[in-house]
Amino acid sequence: MTLTTGVAARPVRFAQIAVAVFLAIKVALAAAAPPVGDEAYYWMWGQKLAWSYFDHPPLHAWLLRLVSMVLGWNLFSLRALTWLTLGGTLWIFGAWAKRLKPDDPGAWFWPSAAIYLASPLFFLMSGLSFHDHLLIFLCIAASHLVLVFAERWEADGSGLRWLYAAAVVLGLAVLTKYNGVLLAFGIAVFFVAHRPLRPLWRTPHLYLAALVSILIQAPVVWWNITEGFASYKFHLSERWGGTPSTIRPLSILEFLALAVIFVSPFLFPAIVGIIRRPLGSVFADRARTLALAVFAVSSFVMLFLSAFVEVFFYWNIVAFLLLMPLLVGWMRRRWIFALHLTYGLVFALGLAFDTAVVPIANATNGYDWTISSTFGWPETAARVEALAREHPVGFIAATRYTTAAQLGFAMHDADVTALSSRHDQYDFWFDPAAHKGQDALIVSDRQLGTRDIGKQFDELIELETVPYSRFGISIYKPTIYLGRNFHG
């Protein structure tokens, strides 16, 4: 059946222009925005290969190490993978468009690509070198393989190799970030909800495919066994300050509000439309069933968690991913499409100014530490290197894992460490006993302070502050200290 409803039936030139604009902004951000703290942090993981890591599984870090070996240590290398995963994601959008509108795939693909790039959630998380950009690609790739399998199985009972390929890619998604498991449960629901696939539960293949995905998690399991199950303890208890027991209604409302803001309020009428009715195309309705199964599973889990703990908006990214290449079929109003693109453009331009030019809060007589602390690290690194020549020290540190990673990235030194009361990956790399009695250079700032580090040295001497400003606007003022006789 050829689809003629929704934005997919409209001229595509406007969507093509929008895609070009959003990609241009992404290029500018990738080239000009300094590394966000977690980007630098994950880069350091790649420089210190392990079976897994404290915060997340290892696949992204392994790939960052490979990139550093091929392209070197620089800002382009840091974000190079995001372009590959974005290209792969849009390629799958194109493969779906050929099935959704075979007579004119471009009329479906270009609006879909524009919708995806204009969603603040996906614009942001597909461009930062967090684990999410890789998770996005692997999740939609696994879903695509599942749909190809379903297509062939329903046609003639073949296609099992696509099922096992999907299991491998799904396993890699979970090996990237733990919330990839929500896709796995969504796919399981799909095999129940989609009637033609139900007989598979009476064969060994679904169970063997699940086993393949599980076996791919062996590096994470092994690392946790050798490290006292540190990751599992962190995610299940430590990060919440213990086992949560009190319901927080306001946290639920915050979770829902942030979902609307970051996905885009102008997409929710089409999302409601997808929930309410099928489209009448075999592939569209099969993909709709899968997308809604994943959406329901992921959203229910995150909504439940939000009743007890703070849930970050991007944790539910899996829920909305499979809806993105489908929405044009249910988006009936061109003006809603235009409002969504405008909304996304305002966000993208604001993000570009905020992270690559001057933090908006600083420019309006406020202060945003999270954004401000990404600026000025090459200048700070130069002063630290100069002071290290004047004051021979045993090690160099900062007072938070993000600032330690940013300083280390700027110095091209993976041995820069973090001295902080917060539990992080640096605790597995830095051995205090091996550095006992050494002097150290430490970088902190007014917000982070020196309380955590002052008690670890006999004496803490302030050496100098390295202020960073642009256009006469003060942005960040890190201070370098000399710590005498480290005792941990």
C-alpha positions in Angstrom: 0.0 0.0 0.0 1.3 3.4 -0.9 1.0 6.0 1.9 -0.3 9.4 1.0 -1.2 10.7 4.5 0.7 13.0 6.8 3.8 15.2 6.1 5.2 12.4 4.0 3.0 13.4 1.2 4.3 17.0 1.2 7.1 18.5 -0.8 10.5 17.6 0.7 12.5 20.7 -0.2 11.7 22.4 3.1 12.7 19.3 5.0 16.0 19.0 3.1 16.9 22.6 3.9 16.1 21.9 7.6 18.3 18.8 7.6 21.2 20.8 6.0 20.8 23.6 8.6 20.8 21.2 11.6 23.8 19.3 10.2 25.7 22.6 9.7 25.0 23.5 13.3 26.3 20.1 14.3 29.5 20.6 12.4 30.0 24.0 14.0 29.4 22.5 17.5 31.7 19.5 16.9 34.5 21.8 15.7 34.1 24.7 18.2 32.6 23.4 21.5 35.2 22.3 24.0 34.9 18.8 25.4 32.0 18.3 27.9 33.3 16.8 31.1 31.8 13.3 30.5 33.1 13.3 26.9 36.7 13.7 28.2 36.0 11.2 31.0 35.0 8.5 28.5 37.9 9.3 26.3 40.1 8.5 29.4 38.4 5.2 29.6 39.6 4.4 26.1 43.1 5.2 27.1 43.0 2.7 30.0 41.4 -0.4 28.5 39.5 -2.7 30.8 36.9 -5.4 30.6 34.3 -2.9 31.8 34.0 0.3 33.8 32.4 1.7 37.0 29.7 3.8 35.4 28.9 2.0 32.1 29.8 -1.1 30.0 32.9 -0.9 27.9 32.1 -0.9 24.1 32.1 2.9 23.6 35.5 3.2 25.4 36.9 0.4 23.3 35.9 2.2 20.1 37.3 5.5 21.4 40.6 3.7 22.0 40.5 2.5 18.4 39.8 6.0 17.1 42.7 7.4 19.1 45.0 4.9 17.6 43.9 5.8 14.0 43.2 9.6 14.3 45.3 10.6 17.3 44.4 12.6 20.4 42.4 15.7 19.4 38.9 17.2 19.4 38.0 15.7 16.0 38.9 12.2 17.2 36.8 12.7 20.4 33.7 13.2 18.3 34.4 11.3 15.1 32.3 8.3 16.1 29.2 10.4 16.5 29.3 11.1 12.8 29.5 7.5 11.9 26.6 6.5 14.2 24.5 9.5 13.0 25.2 8.4 9.4 24.2 4.8 10.3 21.0 5.9 12.0 19.9 8.0 9.0 20.8 5.2 6.7 18.3 3.0 8.6 15.7 5.8 8.4 16.2 5.6 4.6 15.8 1.8 4.6 12.5 2.2 6.4 11.4 5.0 4.1 11.8 2.6 1.1 9.3 0.3 2.8 7.0 3.0 4.1 6.7 4.9 0.8 8.2 2.8 -2.0 6.9 5.0 -4.7 8.8 8.1 -3.3 11.1 7.2 -0.4 12.5 10.7 -0.3 9.1 12.2 0.6 9.2 10.0 3.8 12.9 10.1 4.5 13.6 13.8 4.5 10.8 14.9 6.8 11.8 12.0 9.1 15.4 13.1 9.2 14.3 16.6 9.9 12.0 15.5 12.7 14.8 13.5 14.3 17.4 16.2 14.1 15.0 18.9 15.4 14.1 16.9 18.5 16.4 18.4 21.2 16.9 15.0 22.8 18.3 13.5 19.7 20.1 16.6 18.4 22.0 16.7 21.7 22.6 13.0 22.4 23.6 12.1 18.8 26.3 14.8 18.8 28.0 14.5 22.1 30.5 11.7 22.5 28.5 10.1 25.3 27.6 6.4 25.1 24.1 7.5 23.9 25.0 8.2 20.3 26.3 4.6 20.0 23.3 3.2 21.9 21.0 5.1 19.5 22.6 3.5 16.4 22.8 0.0 17.8 19.2 0.1 19.1 17.7 1.2 15.8 20.0 -1.3 13.9 18.9 -4.1 16.1 15.2 -3.1 15.6 15.7 -2.9 11.9 17.1 -6.4 11.9 14.2 -7.6 13.9 11.7 -6.1 11.4 13.6 -7.6 8.5 13.4 -11.0 10.2 9.7 -10.6 10.9 9.1 -9.6 7.2 10.8 -12.7 5.9 9.4 -15.0 8.6 5.9 -13.9 7.8 6.5 -14.3 4.1 7.9 -17.8 4.0 9.2 -18.9 7.4 12.8 -17.9 6.6 15.2 -15.2 7.9 16.6 -16.8 11.1 20.0 -15.3 10.3 18.4 -11.9 10.7 17.1 -12.8 14.1 20.5 -13.9 15.3 22.1 -10.8 13.8 19.6 -8.8 15.7 20.6 -10.6 18.9 24.3 -9.8 18.3 23.6 -6.1 17.7 21.2 -6.0 20.7 23.9 -7.5 22.8 26.3 -4.8 21.7 23.7 -2.1 22.5 23.5 -3.4 26.1 27.4 -3.6 26.1 27.3 0.1 25.4 24.8 1.3 28.1 22.7 -0.6 30.5 19.4 1.0 29.5 19.8 -0.9 26.2 18.2 -3.8 28.1 14.9 -1.9 27.8 15.0 -2.5 24.1 15.4 -6.2 24.7 12.3 -6.3 26.9 10.4 -4.2 24.3 11.4 -6.7 21.5 10.2 -9.6 23.7 6.8 -7.8 24.1 6.7 -7.3 20.3 7.1 -11.1 19.8 4.0 -11.5 22.0 2.0 -8.6 20.6 2.6 -9.3 16.9 0.4 -12.3 16.3 2.3 -13.8 13.3 5.5 -14.1 15.4 3.9 -15.8 18.5 4.7 -19.4 17.2 8.4 -18.6 17.6 8.0 -18.9 21.4 7.5 -22.6 20.8 10.9 -22.9 19.0 14.4 -22.8 20.5 15.4 -19.8 18.3 14.1 -16.9 20.5 15.8 -18.4 23.5 19.0 -19.1 21.7 19.0 -15.5 20.3 18.5 -14.2 23.9 21.4 -16.3 25.1 23.6 -14.8 22.4 22.8 -11.3 23.6 23.4 -12.3 27.2 26.8 -14.0 26.5 28.0 -10.7 24.9 27.7 -9.2 28.4 30.5 -11.5 29.7 33.1 -8.7 29.9 30.8 -6.7 32.2 30.0 -9.6 34.4 33.7 -10.6 34.7 34.8 -7.1 35.6 32.1 -6.9 38.3 33.1 -10.2 39.7 36.7 -9.1 40.0 35.7 -5.6 41.4 33.1 -6.7 44.0 30.1 -6.0 41.7 31.0 -2.3 41.8 28.8 -1.2 38.8 25.7 -3.1 40.0 26.1 -1.7 43.5 26.4 1.8 42.2 23.4 1.7 39.9 21.2 -0.2 42.2 22.0 1.5 45.5 25.0 3.8 45.8 24.0 6.5 43.4 20.6 6.8 45.2 22.2 7.0 48.7 20.8 3.6 49.5 17.6 1.8 48.5 14.9 4.4 47.7 11.7 3.9 49.7 9.8 7.2 49.6 7.5 8.1 46.7 8.2 11.5 45.3 5.2 12.7 43.2 6.9 15.9 42.1 9.7 13.8 40.6 7.2 12.0 38.4 5.9 15.4 37.2 9.4 16.6 36.5 10.2 13.4 34.5 7.1 13.9 32.4 7.7 17.6 31.9 11.3 17.1 30.8 10.2 14.4 28.4 7.8 16.8 26.7 10.4 19.6 26.6 13.3 17.6 25.3 11.5 15.3 22.8 9.5 18.3 21.6 5.9 19.2 22.6 5.0 19.4 18.9 5.7 15.7 18.4 3.2 14.4 21.0 0.0 14.8 18.9 1.6 12.5 16.3 2.8 10.1 19.1 -0.8 10.0 20.4 -1.9 9.3 16.8 0.5 6.3 16.6 -0.9 4.9 19.8 -4.5 5.4 18.7 -4.6 3.9 15.2 -2.6 1.9 12.7 -1.7 3.3 9.3 -2.8 0.5 7.1 0.6 -0.5 5.6 2.0 -3.9 6.5 5.5 -2.6 7.3 4.3 0.6 9.0 2.0 -1.3 11.3 4.5 -3.9 12.1 7.1 -1.2 12.9 4.4 0.6 14.9 3.8 -2.5 17.0 7.5 -2.8 17.8 7.9 1.0 18.4 5.0 1.0 20.8 6.2 -2.1 22.6 9.6 -0.5 23.3 7.9 2.9 24.1 5.6 1.2 26.7 8.3 -0.9 28.4 10.9 1.9 28.6 8.5 4.6 29.7 6.8 2.4 32.3 10.2 1.5 33.8 11.4 5.1 33.9 8.1 6.4 35.2 8.2 3.9 38.0 11.8 4.9 38.8 10.9 8.5 38.8 8.5 7.9 41.6 11.5 7.2 43.9 14.6 8.8 42.4 15.7 11.5 40.0 15.5 10.2 36.4 17.5 12.1 33.8 15.6 12.9 30.7 18.0 11.0 28.4 17.6 7.7 30.3 14.3 7.1 28.4 15.9 7.8 25.0 15.1 4.2 23.9 11.4 4.8 24.3 11.2 7.5 21.6 13.8 6.3 19.2 11.7 3.9 17.0 8.9 6.5 16.8 11.1 9.0 15.1 11.2 7.4 11.6 7.4 6.7 11.7 6.0 10.1 12.9 5.6 11.7 9.5 2.8 9.2 8.7 0.7 10.4 11.6 1.7 14.1 11.5 -1.3 15.6 9.7 -0.6 19.3 9.9 2.2 21.0 8.1 2.2 23.9 10.6 2.9 21.4 13.5 5.9 20.1 11.4 7.1 23.7 11.0 6.6 24.5 14.7 8.6 21.4 15.6 11.5 22.4 13.3 11.4 26.0 14.6 11.5 24.7 18.2 14.4 22.5 17.4 16.3 25.2 15.6 15.9 27.6 18.6 17.3 24.9 20.9 20.2 24.0 18.5 21.2 27.7 18.1 20.9 28.3 21.8 23.0 25.2 22.5 25.7 26.3 20.0 25.9 29.7 21.6 25.9 28.3 25.1 28.6 25.7 24.6 30.8 27.1 21.8 30.7 30.9 22.3 29.7 32.1 25.8 27.5 30.4 28.4 24.1 32.1 28.2 23.8 32.4 32.0 27.2 34.2 32.2 26.2 36.6 29.4 23.0 37.5 31.4 24.7 38.2 34.8 24.3 34.7 36.0 26.7 31.7 36.3 26.3 28.2 34.9 29.1 26.0 36.4 28.4 23.0 34.3 28.9 24.9 31.0 31.5 27.3 32.3 33.7 24.6 33.5 34.1 23.3 29.9 36.0 26.4 28.9 39.7 27.4 29.3 41.3 24.0 29.8 44.1 24.4 27.2 45.2 27.6 29.0 45.0 25.9 32.4 46.9 22.9 31.1 49.7 25.2 29.8 50.0 26.8 33.3 50.0 23.4 35.0 52.7 22.1 32.8 54.8 25.2 33.4 54.3 24.9 37.2 55.2 21.2 37.1 58.6 22.2 35.8 59.0 24.7 38.7 57.7 22.3 41.4 58.6 18.7 40.8 55.5 16.7 41.8 54.5 13.0 41.9 51.2 13.5 40.3 48.6 16.0 38.9 45.0 16.0 39.9 41.7 17.9 39.9 38.8 17.8 42.4 36.1 16.2 40.2 36.1 13.4 37.7 34.9 15.8 34.9 37.5 18.5 35.5 40.3 15.9 35.9 39.3 14.4 32.6 39.1 17.8 30.9 42.6 18.8 32.3 44.0 15.4 31.3 42.5 15.7 27.8 44.0 19.2 27.3 47.4 17.9 28.6 47.2 14.7 26.5 47.9 12.9 29.8 45.7 10.0 30.9 47.5 9.9 34.3 45.9 13.1 35.6 43.6 11.9 38.4 40.7 13.0 40.5 40.8 13.5 44.2 37.2 13.6 45.3 34.8 12.1 47.8 32.6 11.1 44.9 33.1 7.4 43.8 34.1 7.3 40.1 36.4 5.4 37.7 39.5 7.2 38.9 39.2 5.2 42.1 40.1 2.1 40.1 43.1 3.7 38.5 44.7 5.8 41.3 46.5 4.0 44.1 46.9 6.4 47.0 49.4 4.2 48.8 51.7 4.3 45.7 51.8 8.1 45.9 52.2 8.5 49.7 54.6 11.3 50.6 54.5 12.9 47.1 53.8 16.5 46.3 51.0 17.2 43.8 49.5 20.0 41.6 45.8 20.2 42.1 43.3 22.2 40.1 40.0 23.2 41.6 37.6 26.2 41.5 35.5 28.2 43.9 32.4 25.9 43.5 34.3 22.6 44.0 36.5 24.0 46.7 39.4 22.3 48.5 37.7 20.6 51.5 38.1 17.1 50.0 41.8 17.6 49.2 43.0 19.8 52.0 42.9 17.0 54.5 44.9 14.7 52.2 48.1 16.8 52.3 50.2 18.3 55.1 49.9 21.7 53.4 47.9 23.2 50.5 49.5 26.2 48.8 47.6 28.4 46.3 49.8 29.1 43.4 47.7 30.9 40.8 44.3 31.4 39.3 43.9 31.1 35.5 40.8 33.2 34.6 39.2 32.6 31.2 36.9 35.1 29.6 35.4 36.0 26.2 34.1 39.3 24.8 34.8 40.8 28.3 32.6 38.1 30.0 34.1 36.1 32.8 33.5 32.4 32.2 35.7 30.2 34.4 38.4 30.7 37.0 40.2 27.5 38.0 42.9 27.7 40.7 46.1 25.7 40.8 47.3 24.5 44.2 50.5 22.8 45.4 49.8 20.0 47.8 52.7 19.0 50.1 53.2 15.5 51.3 50.2 13.5 50.2 49.0 11.0 52.7 45.6 10.1 51.2 
